[in-house]
Amino acid sequence: MRVRFADFHLDTEARQIRRGTRDLHLSPKAFELLKLLVENRPRALSKQELLDKIWPGVFVSEASLARAVSEIRDAIDEHSRNDGFIQTVHAFGYRFATEGVIELAEGGSPADGPSCWLIGKDREYRLTDGDQLIGREAGVAIRLDSPKVSRNHARIVVSGRDVLIEDLSSKNGTFVRGSRIEAPTSLAPGDEIQVGPVRLRLRIDEEPGNTLTEAWTRDG
């Protein structure tokens, strides 16, 4: 199984998780826990079921499971027990969120069609058909780590080559081509958007699976 959530890519067969171009390293037990939760989403798995599957035939305490959960949350920079991807189910166990999780086709790219990207200075965000939230809240599709970005700052809606962006009453605004938007606004390839202080550029590639990096000027 290959899935994308936020800017992470998980390949359970290759036992690999990456953030952009950087490999993240999890212990074998933590990776197995992540794999189980993702493959069974949105079903909540009990602590006992997880212990039996990850440590078969071995008695370990729930503290071992909690450490593995913490290891995953640290790796994906997520610290909310209830609102992130790894969600705690009180007095029962854990589940993996479904919102913002995209299952990828063979080869690591979503289904055929135009490939849309938001290109930042040091990170690229793959856009898929449908709604995607932009903000600093854990669990949003496009997470921007800035205190000047609202928790749920903007919404971007993709339908093939048609891309709209809408500000969600953010404090510092969303800008398209240098102007603050007050209503859903269409984007064209090459358009620059600004979410709080973060600048991104829309790229549309007609050949799925090929990521083309946008060139940035010194001040951009």
C-alpha positions in Angstrom: 0.0 0.0 0.0 1.2 3.5 -0.9 -0.5 6.5 0.7 0.0 10.2 1.0 -1.1 12.2 4.0 -0.1 15.9 4.4 3.4 16.0 2.9 4.3 12.4 3.9 4.5 9.4 1.6 4.2 5.9 3.1 5.1 2.7 1.2 4.2 -0.2 3.4 5.7 -2.8 1.0 9.1 -1.0 0.9 8.7 -0.2 4.6 9.5 3.4 3.9 8.1 6.8 5.0 9.3 10.0 3.5 8.7 13.7 4.0 9.3 15.4 0.6 12.6 13.9 -0.4 13.8 13.1 3.1 13.5 9.6 4.6 12.1 9.3 8.1 13.4 6.6 10.3 11.1 4.6 12.6 11.9 1.5 14.7 10.5 -1.7 13.3 7.7 -1.9 15.9 6.7 1.7 15.3 6.6 1.2 11.6 4.5 -1.9 12.0 2.1 0.0 14.2 1.8 2.8 11.6 1.2 0.2 8.9 -1.5 -1.5 10.8 -3.3 1.7 11.6 -3.1 3.0 8.0 -4.2 -0.3 6.5 -7.2 -0.6 8.8 -8.3 3.1 8.7 -10.9 4.3 9.8 -11.4 1.3 12.1 -10.2 1.8 15.6 -7.9 -0.9 16.8 -7.9 -1.9 20.5 -4.7 -1.8 22.5 -4.9 -5.5 23.0 -5.3 -6.2 19.3 -2.3 -4.0 18.5 -0.2 -5.6 21.2 -1.1 -9.1 19.9 -0.2 -8.2 16.3 3.0 -6.2 16.9 4.4 -8.3 19.7 3.0 -11.8 19.0 3.6 -14.4 21.7 5.5 -11.9 23.8 4.1 -10.2 26.9 4.7 -6.4 26.9 2.9 -3.7 28.7 0.8 -0.9 27.2 3.7 1.4 27.8 5.5 -0.2 24.9 2.6 0.6 22.7 2.4 4.2 24.0 6.1 4.6 23.2 5.6 3.4 19.6 2.7 5.9 19.2 4.9 8.7 20.6 7.7 7.8 18.2 5.3 8.0 15.2 3.9 11.3 16.4 7.3 12.8 16.9 8.4 11.6 13.4 5.5 13.3 11.7 5.6 16.4 13.9 2.2 15.7 15.4 1.3 16.1 19.0 -2.5 16.2 19.2 -4.1 13.1 20.7 -7.5 13.7 19.0 -7.2 16.0 16.0 -4.1 14.6 14.1 -3.7 11.5 11.9 -2.8 9.2 14.9 -6.0 9.5 17.0 -6.4 8.2 20.5 -9.7 6.5 21.2 -10.3 7.0 24.9 -10.1 3.8 27.0 -9.9 1.6 23.8 -7.0 2.1 21.4 -6.0 4.1 18.3 -7.1 4.8 14.8 -5.7 6.6 11.7 -7.7 9.5 10.3 -9.2 9.3 6.8 -9.5 13.0 6.0 -6.5 14.1 4.0 -5.2 10.6 3.3 -4.8 9.7 -0.4 -4.2 6.2 -1.6 -1.7 6.2 -4.4 -1.8 4.1 -7.6 1.1 1.8 -8.6 4.1 4.0 -9.1 3.3 6.3 -6.2 1.0 8.8 -8.1 -2.8 9.2 -7.7 -5.0 8.1 -10.6 -4.4 9.3 -14.1 -5.1 12.9 -15.0 -3.4 16.3 -14.8 -0.9 16.4 -12.0 -1.3 19.6 -9.8 1.3 20.8 -7.4 1.9 23.7 -5.0 5.6 24.5 -5.1 7.3 26.2 -2.2 10.9 27.2 -1.7 11.8 23.9 -0.1 8.7 21.7 -0.3 6.2 20.5 -2.9 2.6 19.6 -2.2 0.7 17.2 -4.4 -2.9 18.3 -5.1 -5.6 15.8 -5.9 -9.2 16.2 -7.1 -11.5 17.4 -4.3 -11.1 19.7 -1.3 -7.9 20.2 0.5 -7.3 22.4 3.6 -4.3 24.6 4.0 -3.2 25.7 7.5 -1.0 24.9 10.5 -3.5 22.4 12.1 -2.2 18.9 12.3 -4.0 16.7 9.8 -4.7 19.2 7.1 -3.6 18.3 3.6 -1.2 21.2 3.2 0.4 22.0 6.6 2.4 25.2 6.8 4.5 25.7 9.9 4.1 29.4 10.7 2.4 31.1 13.6 1.1 33.7 11.0 -0.9 30.9 9.2 -4.3 30.2 10.7 -5.1 26.6 11.9 -7.5 26.3 9.0 -6.4 29.1 6.7 -7.7 28.4 3.2 -9.3 25.7 1.1 -8.1 24.7 -2.3 -10.5 22.8 -4.6 -9.2 20.8 -7.6 -11.2 19.3 -10.5 -8.9 18.2 -13.2 -7.2 21.4 -14.4 -9.7 23.6 -12.6 -8.3 24.9 -9.4 -10.0 27.3 -6.9 -8.8 28.8 -3.7 -10.9 30.2 -0.9 -9.8 32.0 2.2 -11.4 30.7 5.4 -11.7 34.0 7.3 -8.0 33.8 8.2 -6.4 36.5 10.3 -3.6 37.3 7.9 -5.4 36.6 4.6 -4.8 34.7 1.4 -3.4 36.5 -1.6 -3.5 35.6 -5.3 -1.3 37.4 -7.8 -0.5 40.0 -5.0 -4.2 40.8 -4.1 -6.0 39.6 -1.0 -9.0 37.5 -2.0 -12.5 37.9 -0.6 -14.2 35.1 -2.6 -13.3 31.8 -4.2 -10.7 32.6 -6.9 -9.6 30.6 -9.9 -6.0 29.8 -10.3 -4.0 29.3 -13.5 -0.7 27.5 -13.9 2.2 29.7 -12.7 0.0 31.7 -10.3 1.5 32.7 -7.0 -0.5 32.5 -3.9 0.4 33.7 -0.4 -0.9 32.1 2.7 0.0 34.4 5.6 3.7 34.9 4.9 4.2 31.6 2.9 4.4 31.9 -0.8 3.5 29.0 -3.1 3.2 28.6 -6.9 0.7 26.4 -8.8 2.2 24.0 -11.2 0.1 21.7 -13.5 1.8 18.9 -15.3 -0.2 17.1 -18.0 1.8 13.9 -17.5 0.9 12.3 -14.1 3.8 11.3 -11.9 6.3 13.9 -13.1 7.1 16.6 -10.6 8.6 19.7 -12.1 10.2 22.1 -9.7 9.4 25.7 -10.0 12.4 28.0 -10.3 12.4 30.7 -7.6 14.0 34.1 -7.8 16.3 35.3 -5.0 13.5 37.3 -3.4 10.8 34.7 -4.1 
